Amino acid sequence: MEVLRWLIPLLAVVAIFVMGARAVLSLSRSEESLICTTCGAQTDTPHTKTRGSVVIEVVLWFALIIPGLLYSLWRQSTRQKVCPACGNATLIVANTPDGRKLAEQFSGRKR
């Protein structure tokens, strides 16, 4: 029972830290237009995809703190912007020479 006196507050502090870091990262997103090199979809709000499993993360947090923390940090570091249409992580900035060329190619196919 002595372990629970410091374990629960520690888990609460870590959870607050992780949630705060996620909030800060979401505020720093760029508002530039992106185009998918796979399907040609253009978007200003790409989806994000995180590798790993939430279930495994929770189990590791309950089993031991250090593996849970390492797994959470790994999951957050592998987060990628993905295309909302096809789900691929092949987005480039649309306002670049390659992005404009790609937009022309995909708009030519639709006609």
N, CA, C and O atoms as a DFTB+ gen file, in Angstrom:
444 C
 N C O
     1  1       0.812      -1.200       0.000
     2  2       0.000       0.000       0.000
     3  2       0.854       1.262       0.000
     4  3       0.431       2.315      -0.476
     5  1       2.039       1.140       0.531
     6  2       2.930       2.298       0.564
     7  2       3.293       2.742      -0.858
     8  3       3.472       3.932      -1.119
     9  1       3.399       1.778      -1.763
    10  2       3.742       2.090      -3.152
    11  2       2.661       2.942      -3.803
    12  3       2.970       3.845      -4.581
    13  1       1.407       2.666      -3.496
    14  2       0.301       3.412      -4.108
    15  2       0.300       4.878      -3.709
    16  3      -0.231       5.709      -4.446
    17  1       0.871       5.216      -2.578
    18  2       0.900       6.616      -2.132
    19  2       1.704       7.497      -3.063
    20  3       1.370       8.667      -3.252
    21  1       2.755       6.956      -3.646
    22  2       3.540       7.766      -4.572
    23  2       3.287       7.391      -6.023
    24  3       3.548       8.204      -6.909
    25  1       2.788       6.191      -6.300
    26  2       2.576       5.753      -7.675
    27  2       1.422       6.491      -8.341
    28  3       1.550       6.927      -9.485
    29  1       0.318       6.637      -7.659
    30  2      -0.850       7.294      -8.260
    31  2      -0.567       8.765      -8.562
    32  3      -0.873       9.208      -9.669
    33  1       0.005       9.552      -7.629
    34  2       0.343      10.939      -7.991
    35  2       1.366      11.030      -9.111
    36  3       1.295      11.932      -9.946
    37  1       2.321      10.100      -9.136
    38  2       3.314      10.101     -10.207
    39  2       2.655       9.842     -11.552
    40  3       2.963      10.521     -12.531
    41  1       1.756       8.874     -11.614
    42  2       1.037       8.596     -12.859
    43  2       0.189       9.792     -13.279
    44  3       0.080      10.086     -14.470
    45  1      -0.407      10.477     -12.321
    46  2      -1.208      11.660     -12.632
    47  2      -0.329      12.768     -13.212
    48  3      -0.720      13.424     -14.177
    49  1       0.841      12.978     -12.638
    50  2       1.758      14.014     -13.148
    51  2       2.222      13.667     -14.555
    52  3       2.261      14.538     -15.425
    53  1       2.572      12.414     -14.787
    54  2       3.014      11.992     -16.118
    55  2       1.877      12.149     -17.132
    56  3       2.104      12.608     -18.252
    57  1       0.664      11.774     -16.748
    58  2      -0.485      11.917     -17.654
    59  2      -0.720      13.384     -17.994
    60  3      -0.991      13.711     -19.149
    61  1      -0.622      14.265     -17.017
    62  2      -0.791      15.700     -17.272
    63  2       0.312      16.207     -18.197
    64  3       0.054      17.008     -19.095
    65  1       1.534      15.741     -17.978
    66  2       2.642      16.142     -18.830
    67  2       2.430      15.701     -20.280
    68  3       2.649      16.479     -21.208
    69  1       2.004      14.457     -20.467
    70  2       1.780      13.934     -21.824
    71  2       0.647      14.695     -22.511
    72  3       0.757      15.049     -23.685
    73  1      -0.437      14.945     -21.785
    74  2      -1.565      15.688     -22.366
    75  2      -1.147      17.117     -22.719
    76  3      -1.549      17.640     -23.758
    77  1      -0.350      17.743     -21.870
    78  2       0.137      19.098     -22.157
    79  2       1.038      19.123     -23.373
    80  3       0.940      20.027     -24.203
    81  1       1.914      18.139     -23.487
    82  2       2.799      18.063     -24.651
    83  2       1.996      17.871     -25.929
    84  3       2.308      18.475     -26.955
    85  1       0.963      17.033     -25.874
    86  2       0.104      16.835     -27.052
    87  2      -0.597      18.140     -27.432
    88  3      -0.715      18.460     -28.615
    89  1      -1.060      18.890     -26.436
    90  2      -1.748      20.155     -26.709
    91  2      -0.801      21.160     -27.359
    92  3      -1.177      21.848     -28.309
    93  1       0.416      21.243     -26.852
    94  2       1.397      22.168     -27.424
    95  2       1.732      21.767     -28.849
    96  3       1.829      22.626     -29.725
    97  1       1.909      20.480     -29.094
    98  2       2.221      20.018     -30.443
    99  2       1.073      20.282     -31.403
   100  3       1.311      20.596     -32.569
   101  1      -0.155      20.165     -30.947
   102  2      -1.291      20.402     -31.834
   103  2      -1.430      21.886     -32.168
   104  3      -1.931      22.233     -33.237
   105  1      -0.993      22.764     -31.268
   106  2      -1.045      24.197     -31.551
   107  2       0.016      24.621     -32.552
   108  3      -0.158      25.617     -33.254
   109  1       1.111      23.879     -32.626
   110  2       2.211      24.258     -33.507
   111  2       2.064      23.691     -34.919
   112  3       3.010      23.740     -35.705
   113  1       0.903      23.162     -35.243
   114  2       0.689      22.628     -36.594
   115  2       0.690      23.769     -37.603
   116  3       0.213      24.869     -37.324
   117  1       1.232      23.485     -38.771
   118  2       1.258      24.496     -39.816
   119  2      -0.080      24.530     -40.539
   120  3      -0.782      23.523     -40.635
   121  1      -0.411      25.690     -41.038
   122  2      -1.683      25.871     -41.740
   123  2      -1.488      25.899     -43.256
   124  3      -2.300      26.487     -43.970
   125  1      -0.430      25.276     -43.752
   126  2      -0.163      25.289     -45.174
   127  2      -0.904      24.157     -45.878
   128  3      -1.211      23.125     -45.282
   129  1      -1.177      24.375     -47.136
   130  2      -1.897      23.384     -47.927
   131  2      -0.945      22.258     -48.319
   132  3       0.198      22.497     -48.710
   133  1      -1.439      21.033     -48.205
   134  2      -0.647      19.851     -48.524
   135  2      -1.335      19.068     -49.626
   136  3      -2.554      19.137     -49.783
   137  1      -0.541      18.318     -50.391
   138  2      -1.087      17.456     -51.441
   139  2      -0.496      16.059     -51.277
   140  3       0.682      15.896     -50.960
   141  1      -1.333      15.069     -51.499
   142  2      -0.914      13.666     -51.370
   143  2      -0.303      13.217     -52.699
   144  3      -0.897      13.399     -53.762
   145  1       0.886      12.634     -52.621
   146  2       1.545      12.165     -53.843
   147  2       0.945      10.860     -54.346
   148  3       1.208      10.460     -55.480
   149  1       0.145      10.190     -53.525
   150  2      -0.463       8.927     -53.920
   151  2      -1.785       9.137     -54.648
   152  3      -1.985       8.604     -55.740
   153  1      -2.703       9.924     -54.039
   154  2      -4.042      10.066     -54.619
   155  2      -4.329      11.468     -55.154
   156  3      -5.315      11.661     -55.865
   157  1      -3.490      12.445     -54.828
   158  2      -3.682      13.799     -55.340
   159  2      -4.628      14.652     -54.532
   160  3      -4.928      15.774     -54.938
   161  1      -5.104      14.174     -53.419
   162  2      -6.020      14.955     -52.580
   163  2      -5.267      16.103     -51.932
   164  3      -4.135      15.939     -51.476
   165  1      -5.908      17.277     -51.895
   166  2      -5.310      18.438     -51.247
   167  2      -6.051      18.710     -49.954
   168  3      -7.274      18.589     -49.889
   169  1      -5.297      19.081     -48.920
   170  2      -5.902      19.310     -47.618
   171  2      -5.113      20.347     -46.835
   172  3      -3.903      20.490     -47.009
   173  1      -5.816      21.066     -45.970
   174  2      -5.182      21.976     -45.023
   175  2      -5.145      21.346     -43.636
   176  3      -4.409      21.803     -42.761
   177  1      -5.932      20.304     -43.439
   178  2      -6.022      19.646     -42.134
   179  2      -5.789      18.146     -42.289
   180  3      -6.745      17.373     -42.357
   181  1      -4.528      17.733     -42.345
   182  2      -4.249      16.298     -42.469
   183  2      -4.580      15.568     -41.173
   184  3      -4.576      16.163     -40.095
   185  1      -4.860      14.298     -41.287
   186  2      -5.061      13.460     -40.112
   187  2      -3.686      13.070     -39.571
   188  3      -2.682      13.175     -40.275
   189  1      -3.648      12.628     -38.341
   190  2      -2.399      12.118     -37.789
   191  2      -2.573      10.649     -37.463
   192  3      -3.651      10.204     -37.069
   193  1      -1.498       9.913     -37.634
   194  2      -1.515       8.481     -37.370
   195  2      -0.340       8.166     -36.448
   196  3       0.797       8.564     -36.704
   197  1      -0.636       7.452     -35.382
   198  2       0.388       7.084     -34.411
   199  2       0.593       5.581     -34.458
   200  3      -0.367       4.813     -34.397
   201  1       1.851       5.164     -34.566
   202  2       2.148       3.737     -34.587
   203  2       1.947       3.146     -33.203
   204  3       1.931       3.875     -32.211
   205  1       1.796       1.853     -33.128
   206  2       1.650       1.176     -31.858
   207  2       0.199       1.003     -31.461
   208  3      -0.710       1.237     -32.257
   209  1      -0.009       0.588     -30.213
   210  2      -1.342       0.262     -29.730
   211  2      -1.595       0.936     -28.384
   212  3      -0.737       0.934     -27.501
   213  1      -2.780       1.510     -28.245
   214  2      -3.171       2.132     -26.987
   215  2      -3.295       1.073     -25.898
   216  3      -2.937       1.321     -24.747
   217  1      -3.795      -0.092     -26.253
   218  2      -3.968      -1.171     -25.278
   219  2      -2.616      -1.587     -24.698
   220  3      -2.482      -1.737     -23.484
   221  1      -1.623      -1.773     -25.556
   222  2      -0.286      -2.146     -25.088
   223  2       0.290      -1.036     -24.206
   224  3       0.941      -1.308     -23.197
   225  1       0.045       0.198     -24.592
   226  2       0.541       1.330     -23.813
   227  2      -0.041       1.326     -22.397
   228  3       0.682       1.522     -21.420
   229  1      -1.345       1.102     -22.297
   230  2      -1.997       1.074     -20.979
   231  2      -1.484      -0.092     -20.143
   232  3      -1.222       0.067     -18.951
   233  1      -1.340      -1.265     -20.763
   234  2      -0.831      -2.436     -20.036
   235  2       0.576      -2.172     -19.515
   236  3       0.895      -2.525     -18.380
   237  1       1.418      -1.554     -20.340
   238  2       2.780      -1.261     -19.901
   239  2       2.802      -0.234     -18.770
   240  3       3.630      -0.323     -17.864
   241  1       1.900       0.732     -18.825
   242  2       1.834       1.723     -17.745
   243  2       1.426       1.061     -16.435
   244  3       1.959       1.395     -15.377
   245  1       0.484       0.124     -16.501
   246  2       0.061      -0.542     -15.271
   247  2       1.094      -1.555     -14.781
   248  3       1.219      -1.778     -13.577
   249  1       1.833      -2.169     -15.705
   250  2       2.832      -3.152     -15.310
   251  2       4.025      -2.470     -14.633
   252  3       4.347      -2.770     -13.483
   253  1       4.654      -1.588     -15.325
   254  2       5.811      -0.848     -14.801
   255  2       5.819       0.548     -15.405
   256  3       5.379       0.730     -16.540
   257  1       6.303       1.517     -14.678
   258  2       6.278       2.901     -15.139
   259  2       7.277       3.139     -16.270
   260  3       6.925       3.769     -17.267
   261  1       8.489       2.662     -16.144
   262  2       9.530       2.954     -17.129
   263  2       9.180       2.400     -18.516
   264  3       9.267       3.154     -19.486
   265  1       8.789       1.128     -18.669
   266  2       8.407       0.656     -20.009
   267  2       7.212       1.424     -20.578
   268  3       7.166       1.693     -21.778
   269  1       6.261       1.772     -19.738
   270  2       5.112       2.549     -20.206
   271  2       5.530       3.911     -20.713
   272  3       5.051       4.365     -21.752
   273  1       6.419       4.566     -19.989
   274  2       6.913       5.878     -20.396
   275  2       7.686       5.788     -21.707
   276  3       7.491       6.607     -22.605
   277  1       8.563       4.794     -21.816
   278  2       9.341       4.626     -23.054
   279  2       8.432       4.343     -24.243
   280  3       8.629       4.902     -25.322
   281  1       7.437       3.479     -24.052
   282  2       6.518       3.156     -25.138
   283  2       5.704       4.389     -25.537
   284  3       5.480       4.625     -26.725
   285  1       5.262       5.173     -24.555
   286  2       4.502       6.389     -24.857
   287  2       5.353       7.383     -25.637
   288  3       4.880       7.984     -26.601
   289  1       6.603       7.556     -25.225
   290  2       7.500       8.462     -25.944
   291  2       7.753       7.974     -27.365
   292  3       7.791       8.778     -28.297
   293  1       7.927       6.662     -27.542
   294  2       8.126       6.118     -28.882
   295  2       6.894       6.366     -29.754
   296  3       7.018       6.767     -30.911
   297  1       5.702       6.126     -29.194
   298  2       4.475       6.325     -29.965
   299  2       4.340       7.782     -30.395
   300  3       3.973       8.056     -31.537
   301  1       4.631       8.714     -29.498
   302  2       4.504      10.126     -29.827
   303  2       5.543      10.556     -30.867
   304  3       5.267      11.431     -31.688
   305  1       6.723       9.954     -30.841
   306  2       7.768      10.337     -31.790
   307  2       7.520       9.765     -33.180
   308  3       8.119      10.234     -34.147
   309  1       6.644       8.756     -33.304
   310  2       6.367       8.163     -34.618
   311  2       5.068       8.691     -35.220
   312  3       4.586       8.150     -36.215
   313  1       4.506       9.722     -34.639
   314  2       3.270      10.312     -35.167
   315  2       3.559      10.945     -36.529
   316  3       4.551      11.655     -36.694
   317  1       2.682      10.681     -37.505
   318  2       2.857      11.190     -38.867
   319  2       1.588      11.868     -39.359
   320  3       0.482      11.525     -38.941
   321  1       1.763      12.829     -40.250
   322  2       0.616      13.410     -40.945
   323  2       0.264      12.476     -42.099
   324  3       1.137      12.075     -42.869
   325  1      -1.029      12.129     -42.216
   326  2      -1.467      11.244     -43.284
   327  2      -2.602      11.900     -44.070
   328  3      -3.292      12.788     -43.569
   329  1      -2.775      11.455     -45.281
   330  2      -3.822      11.957     -46.161
   331  2      -5.190      11.541     -45.620
   332  3      -5.391      10.370     -45.297
   333  1      -6.136      12.486     -45.517
   334  2      -7.463      12.107     -45.043
   335  2      -8.234      11.239     -46.044
   336  3      -9.169      10.540     -45.655
   337  1      -7.858      11.274     -47.313
   338  2      -8.578      10.500     -48.320
   339  2      -8.106       9.047     -48.398
   340  3      -8.918       8.122     -48.384
   341  1      -6.769       8.851     -48.479
   342  2      -6.265       7.489     -48.672
   343  2      -5.501       6.937     -47.471
   344  3      -5.262       5.731     -47.408
   345  1      -5.116       7.775     -46.526
   346  2      -4.435       7.313     -45.324
   347  2      -2.941       7.116     -45.463
   348  3      -2.303       6.635     -44.527
   349  1      -2.360       7.470     -46.600
   350  2      -0.917       7.324     -46.789
   351  2      -0.173       8.536     -46.239
   352  3      -0.705       9.646     -46.224
   353  1       1.047       8.319     -45.792
   354  2       1.873       9.392     -45.240
   355  2       2.770       9.985     -46.319
   356  3       3.970      10.165     -46.112
   357  1       2.181      10.287     -47.467
   358  2       2.943      10.795     -48.609
   359  2       2.518      12.216     -48.949
   360  3       2.270      12.532     -50.113
   361  1       2.436      13.072     -47.936
   362  2       2.009      14.457     -48.131
   363  2       3.213      15.360     -48.350
   364  3       4.232      15.225     -47.673
   365  1       3.089      16.284     -49.303
   366  2       4.100      17.315     -49.509
   367  2       3.391      18.653     -49.561
   368  3       2.179      18.710     -49.768
   369  1       4.139      19.730     -49.375
   370  2       3.570      21.071     -49.409
   371  2       3.131      21.372     -50.842
   372  3       3.892      21.174     -51.789
   373  1       1.903      21.850     -50.987
   374  2       1.345      22.086     -52.323
   375  2       1.939      23.317     -52.987
   376  3       1.937      23.408     -54.215
   377  1       2.446      24.263     -52.213
   378  2       2.976      25.495     -52.769
   379  2       4.485      25.400     -52.988
   380  3       5.229      26.309     -52.621
   381  1       4.927      24.309     -53.581
   382  2       6.321      24.108     -53.969
   383  2       6.315      23.692     -55.437
   384  3       5.264      23.323     -55.960
   385  1       7.459      23.743     -56.111
   386  2       7.470      23.308     -57.515
   387  2       6.948      21.881     -57.705
   388  3       6.161      21.620     -58.616
   389  1       7.385      20.966     -56.848
   390  2       6.904      19.579     -56.960
   391  2       5.411      19.488     -56.654
   392  3       4.691      18.741     -57.317
   393  1       4.945      20.230     -55.674
   394  2       3.529      20.210     -55.319
   395  2       2.655      20.761     -56.435
   396  3       1.599      20.202     -56.733
   397  1       3.091      21.857     -57.054
   398  2       2.313      22.429     -58.173
   399  2       2.301      21.489     -59.370
   400  3       1.276      21.338     -60.035
   401  1       3.445      20.851     -59.647
   402  2       3.520      19.899     -60.761
   403  2       2.585      18.712     -60.500
   404  3       1.891      18.250     -61.406
   405  1       2.574      18.235     -59.284
   406  2       1.711      17.123     -58.913
   407  2       0.237      17.509     -59.021
   408  3      -0.580      16.715     -59.489
   409  1      -0.104      18.721     -58.590
   410  2      -1.487      19.186     -58.691
   411  2      -1.922      19.269     -60.152
   412  3      -3.061      18.937     -60.482
   413  1      -1.030      19.706     -61.015
   414  2      -1.337      19.749     -62.453
   415  2      -1.573      18.350     -63.004
   416  3      -2.518      18.128     -63.760
   417  1      -0.716      17.409     -62.626
   418  2      -0.851      16.037     -63.113
   419  2      -2.184      15.428     -62.690
   420  3      -2.867      14.803     -63.500
   421  1      -2.553      15.609     -61.428
   422  2      -3.793      15.016     -60.933
   423  2      -5.019      15.730     -61.473
   424  3      -6.051      15.094     -61.687
   425  1      -4.935      17.055     -61.702
   426  2      -6.090      17.758     -62.271
   427  2      -6.252      17.400     -63.745
   428  3      -7.370      17.423     -64.258
   429  1      -5.165      17.070     -64.435
   430  2      -5.235      16.629     -65.826
   431  2      -5.878      15.266     -65.969
   432  3      -6.533      14.998     -66.977
   433  1      -5.708      14.403     -64.989
   434  2      -6.302      13.056     -65.027
   435  2      -7.797      13.092     -64.828
   436  3      -8.514      12.239     -65.352
   437  1      -8.282      14.070     -64.075
   438  2      -9.708      14.137     -63.753
   439  2     -10.545      14.627     -64.926
   440  3     -11.752      14.386     -64.971
   441  1      -9.920      15.308     -65.869
   442  2     -10.667      15.865     -67.004
   443  2     -11.018      14.852     -68.021
   444  3     -11.646      15.180     -69.028
